[in-house]
Amino acid sequence: MHSLGLFALISLLPYLVVAQRASTFAGATTTAVFPPPNAGIAATDTNFPDGSKVGFPGPTRTGDEAAAIETAPVAAKVDSFFPLINGGAEDSTPMDPFDVLVHLGNLSPFQSVPSSAFGLPGASPLIPEGCDIVQAHLLHRHGARYPTADSGPPGFAAKVNAAANSGSGFSAKGDLSFLNTWTYKLGGDILTPFGRSQLFNLGVGFRVKYGQLLKGFKNLPVFRTTSEARMLDSALHFATGFFGVQKYQDSYHQLITIEHGGKQNNTLAPYESCTNGLNAVAAFGDIQSQKWAQIYLAPAVKRLNANLRGLQLNVTDLFAMQQLCAFETVALGYSSFCDLFTEEEWRGFEYQSDLQFWYSFGPGNPASSAMGIGYVQELVSRLTKTRITTFDTTVNASIVTSDILFPLDQPIYVDATHDTILTAIFAAMNLTTLAANGPLPTDHIPKGQTFFANQLAPFAANVVGQVLSCPASSKPTHIRWIINDGVVPLTGIKGCKPDKNGMCEINTFIAGMKQRMQEIDFNFDCFANYTVPVPDNIVNGQYPQNLKPKKK
């Protein structure tokens, strides 16, 4: 045999011996529907009467409300992702484990963040000694969901399936051998079972921490969410955990604002009412994060393609595979994609999420503060118990002028929003600690980084504004903000002094928010025809004043 042909045969031996041709269903989408068709409707089946008809409930005396945020000696922490399995990294070992789930950026499940992460190592979400809790403002993200239709995972699955059904097919070996029979089992956009549990648990936890505040209600609470399925379901699961499955429907009012095509102003989904929140300005974070992906994923492209024949992967594919690790884990409990990447590559994935949020939805985007300012206006309205009278942002006049839809006397407020809006609101509030080391570079992970998407906007992220009375009385004197159980400094707000517990005098805070309302040019930042400045040195979520066209 010719030496060249022999060499070619030898080079093929690993595939001839080990590799298996992929099944034609590799990459195909599979779905399941439950209940089965024609199974009947449980609620109307007279063979199974509900508890109210059966009777005999036994003793039903309730106890007093909990106030663990004031009475407990230590703060409860969320540090478990049960029942999810952490697959580990490609180079991790049992003796040196690596928790992939905390390095997934905004696709990480919520876990408690220490206050030290925000620069207040001695602070606790527990009410400071000598103070009393007067009011709580909760703003939360929806729970873990399936990927959106326009994201990378379904596109990757389609590529795999196309290769499997090409003339020669494809084969995978080694760590990628599972691709030979892998199918795409993910739905789209809606909550996963784990995501439902996150919001139920958030509701339970909030009742245990702040339940005492319910005694101050004179009418049923009004909580807000938007019309998207995952948003509404998140709100309902929160309410079920907070009020109980037997009581939630009779215990509060759920205000649902339409989230579709800008049909109505919506501070919880303001990008629908802000042109630059949906166009190339908003997509700038994608461009910046893709620059970084080309760097951190380059070694993995070469390593993983060595295990494939008939299918070649690029950086875009590998990024989708990292996303699949996240989405499959929160949907199916485990993902084989997690083990494919090294610790360094997972830290790289985490940082690309930071870049995306910084430059698209956070301090580095010129329209982000404008998108967040509507919620700030509503917050000031609630804190001052005065109606909004000027409507030149994303605030919905029909809602905020109504005593029924937007009450101003609630001890507890609960609003559901998206991850991208959380970071926009932080920019609008001028929480400068989060932006202290910006702008973020696109060619390396900087030391001293202070802006992390997994700390600010994970699945089921929750932000609490604690209105306090110090010394304890019924009169509010201070306010502070807790992001995912970590206390954040308010020193970026004019007049708010450094405080070990993150507190600011409430009148000073309100004045600072009113100043931000004046500083942020909503009409220009949302609707002006501009491109993101290069270099982008923005750190306050606003288009630079010195770059705006001079008024004639």
Order of alpha helices (4+ residues) and beta strands (2+ residues): alpha-beta-alpha-alpha-beta-alpha-beta-alpha-beta-alpha-alpha-beta-alpha-alpha-beta-alpha-alpha-alpha-alpha-beta-alpha-alpha-beta-beta-beta-beta-alpha-alpha
